[in-house]
Amino acid sequence: MDYKILTCGILLLISLLSIRVTKKVQVPLLILFLFIGIASGSEGIGGIYFDDAKITQDIGNVALLFILFAGALETKKSDATMALYPSGILATAGVFFTAMLAALIAYVLTSLNLKESLLFGAIVSSTDAAAVISMLGGSNLKKKIRTVIEIESGSNDPMAYALILFILSMFGAGEKTSIFWGVIFLFRQIIFGALMGIIFGKISLPLGKILKIEREEFLTIHLIAMLFICFAGTNLIGGNGFLAIYLMGILVGNEHFDFRMNCIKNMRVASWLMQITMFIILGLLVFPSQLKAVVIRGSILAIMITIVARMAVVFALMSPFKYTKKEKFFMSWAGLKGAVPIIFSTNAITAGIENSQVIFNMVFYMVVFSVMIQGMTLKPLAKYLGLLDPVSEADADTIDLEELEELSLKKLYLDRKSEYINKEIRELNLPKSMHIISIRRGDEDITPRGDVILKAGDKILFSMK
């Protein structure tokens, strides 16, 4: 056990050190994490043998919970509303049509049968939020384009997952599975998932108040607990858990509550830890020697699906909206694949599909192709197409969330046992780095002057530099 823990620590440390490499050679960070896993595997220098698709699937699903929820927490409701129709269409109809086109292409170009081709198409039909956000990070892409791309990538996994579950049921039920029951299944996944997401989005914070949670650490744990309950509960009643937690995250993230910024920061840390873990494990699961057989077909599939099919779907579905050809072209190019399709492909392995390993290898190759080719050219393409907004002086003077978090705002509650009560502020032996910002006493806000005497029940807001 000690060796396993030591290995985990070393891999995480190497992953952090690789961040410097990405800045120098401009290689996507997620790809480096993936290559670290490959290099550590049985065919790499690490020599770690790992082929358990079920464990990978379980870890990947848990990781997706944190990644989707953390992204949703930082999604403004106003942005989501503004981009609701275009991103919603791409996340539903776009996923469906991409899956069908991808299935047709795979059926023609590979040895997969019709059902396996449909499964492959569903697996690669969604774009990846982690990859998109990572590649667009720090860019000043026009808001109306960036919002649609990010919300689509964050919300289209549920539709893809619902399609995968339905197609997998075809393998178990043979030819008896009807289109009618497939439609009912998809509607149930979406409707129940949406309802549960809205319910948990509305009750999570009030429940925290009922439980009298007054520390940021416990509030973060409370949100994680609600996240787990929401996801599992939705799945148990036949809904889509991924859709539920995404909607829950948007609703919770747009509420004003104590420790909101720090909770978002904590979830962001958890999300990055999960991303690193997920990509390393996915890398460990891959046997590079098997990828040689799919390089040619994989390259053709990647071009036809991630570029040609994606472009056809985006241009067709976005035609009713007022987007220019350049904007639609960029939306098409930003349909990055990432860890999600690889995790979804493990469903084929655990379900015992005959060509599951072929599907996994082709999906893995497509993801690497997409992130390397599309991801690395995303920012230069936005600049070339003139889709970047100039940074104004007003923007430069605006304090964003990351800067506010540097203040490390915290809240202190004084109970009857506190050493600070019945003392003037100037009498307190406070560290020089601690600055009291405000004092809330009941419904009254008190200016923290030196002669103010603190009392039991006071709520003190302070910052630590």
C-alpha positions, -999 to +999 in steps of 0.1 A: +000+000+000+028+024+008+043+019-027+010+027-043+006+059-023+042+068-031+035+062-068+004+085-067+024+112-050+052+110-076+028+111-105+010+141-091+043+159-086+054+151-121+021+164-134+026+197-116+062+200-130+048+194-165+029+227-163+062+245-169+068+224-200+034+234-215+043+271-213+075+266-231+065+241-259+028+251-261+016+216-257-019+213-242-017+205-205-043+177-206-023+159-233+008+160-211-011+145-182-023+117-206+013+111-218+025+109-182+000+081-177+012+063-209+049+067-199+041+053-165+023+023-179+033-013-186+048-003-220+065+028-207+094+036-184+072+032-153+062-004-159+029-001-141+005-027-154-031-015-154-060-028-175-090-025-153-116-007-174-142-009-146-121+009-121-112+035-147-149+040-155-158+044-119-130+069-112-138+087-144-175+091-135-166+105-101-141+129-117-168+140-142-191+149-113-165+174-099-155+187-133-190+194-145-202+208-111-172+231-107-177+244-142-214+250-136-207+269-104-188+295-124-215+298-151-235+330-148-272+325-152-274+356-174-248+340-198-266+307-197-299+324-205-283+344-233-269+313-250-297+290-240-311+283-275-280+280-296-260+260-269-291+240-260-297+230-297-260+220-301-261+201-268-291+180-278-299+179-316-262+186-323-251+156-303-277+134-319-269+144-355-231+142-348-236+107-334-255+096-365-230+110-389-201+096-369-218+062-369-223+063-406-186+072-412-174+045-388-197+019-405-183+027-439-146+031-430-141+004-403-150-032-397-175-023-369-211-036-374-241-013-373-247-015-336-210-010-328-209+019-352-239+035-335-222+030-301-189+045-314-208+075-329-226+082-295-193+080-276-176+106-298-207+128-302-201+153-274-175+180-269-154+181-237-158+209-212-124+204-196-106+205-229-125+235-242-121+256-211-084+247-208-077+257-244-097+289-242-083+299-208-069+335-208-083+344-242-105+374-248-127+356-273-160+374-280-184+367-252-214+356-274-191+330-290-173+319-259-205+315-239-221+292-265-190+270-268-185+267-230-221+260-221-225+236-250-194+216-239-205+216-203-241+205-210-239+181-239-224+151-220-259+141-206-274+137-241-244+116-253-245+095-222-283+089-227-276+078-263-249+054-251-271+038-225-299+033-250-275+018-276-260-005-250-295-017-242-298-027-279-269-052-274-287-068-244-322-068-259-313-078-294-336-066-322-366-062-298-355-027-287-379-003-304-373+033-315-404+042-295-390+030-262-357+045-271-374+080-274-392+074-241-359+065-225-342+097-237-371+119-226-371+103-192-334+108-188-336+145-198-369+154-179-361+136-147-325+149-148-336+185-153-362+183-125-338+168-100-312+194-109-336+222-103-349+207-070-314+202-056-302+236-069-330+252-049-327+231-017-290+227-012-282+261+003-314+264+025-306+229+038-271+241+048-287+270+067-310+245+085-280+225+095-263+257+107-232+252+087-210+282+095-175+273+082-164+272+046-148+238+049-180+222+061-201+241+035-179+227+007-183+192+021-221+199+023-222+208-014-202+177-023-226+155-003-256+171-021-237+166-054-234+129-047-270+125-035-283+145-065-263+124-090-271+090-076-307+098-067-313+110-103-298+078-118-319+056-095-352+071-107-342+068-143-329+104-149-296+116-162-274+124-132-249+144-152-276+168-164-289+171-129-256+181-113-249+206-141-282+224-135-277+221-098-243+238-101-256+267-122-284+274-097-262+271-066-234+292-082-257+321-090-269+324-054-254+349-029-242+330+002-215+331+028-181+317+016-193+315-020-159+325-035-140+301-013-164+273-020-159+279-058-122+279-052-123+247-033-143+230-060-119+243-086-090+227-068-110+194-066-118+196-103-082+200-113-071+171-090-098+150-106-087+160-141-051+151-134-061+118-119-085+110-147-060+117-175-032+097-158-054+067-153-067+069-188-031+070-200-022+039-179-051+020-195-037+025-230-013+001-246+006+022-272+015-008-293-022-013-300-025+022-313-003+015-344-032-004-359-056+025-358-033+054-368-044+056-405-081+048-399-081+069-367-067+099-386-093+097-413-121+092-387-108+121-367-108+145-397-142+133-409-159+134-375-143+161-355-139+185-384-162+177-414-192+162-395-190+188-367-188+216-393-219+203-411-239+200-379-229+235-366-236+253-399-270+236-403-282+241-367-269+276-363-284+289-395-315+304-378-292+324-355-274+356-364-238+343-365-214+350-393-196+323-413-164+330-394-182+326-360-198+293-371-165+281-385-148+288-351-177+271-332-171+241-354-134+241-348-139+244-310-157+211-308-128+195-289-128+159-277-113+151-243-114+127-215-152+122-215-153+101-248-125+079-235-144+073-202-176+067-222-157+041-243-149+021-212-187+013-212-181-008-243-154-028-225-173-034-193-204-044-214-184-070-231-189-057-267-169-078-292-149-049-307-147-029-275-109-026-275-109-014-311-135+012-302-115+023-272-082+026-292-099+046-320-116+069-295-083+075-276-065+083-309-093+107-319-090+126-286-053+130-289-057+142-325-085+166-316-066+182-287-033+184-305-046+197-339-077+217-329-067+226-294-033+240-302-047+261-331-078+274-313-064+307-300-044+316-332-075+308-353-097+332-332-071+359-337-069+352-375-107+353-378-109+386-358-130+371-331-111+386-301-124+416-282-098+443-274-090+446-237-104+480-226-092+501-197-124+494-179-117+457-182-082+462-169-096+481-138-122+454-130-114+431-101-124+396-112-131+365-091-095+353-091-082+386-077-109+387-050-099+352-039-064+364-033-078+385-004-086+353+014-118+367+029-129+347+059-156+349+085-152+344+123-180+337+147-175+347+183-190+324+209-191+328+247-158+309+250-139+331+226-109+349+240-118+380+220-152+389+236-155+419+259-123+434+246-116+464+224-102+457+190-070+476+197-064+453+228-063+422+206-030+407+197-039+401+161-013+391+135-002+419+112-015+400+082-050+400+096-073+430+088-109+432+102-132+444+074-166+445+091-186+433+122-221+421+120-240+422+153-275+409+149-290+430+120-265+459+126-232+464+107-205+480+129-174+498+116-144+480+131-128+510+149-101+504+176-125+513+205-152+488+194-158+462+221-164+427+207-194+407+221-205+371+219-225+364+187-205+389+166-197+378+131-164+392+119-153+394+083-116+397+079-088+392+053-055+375+055-027+386+032 
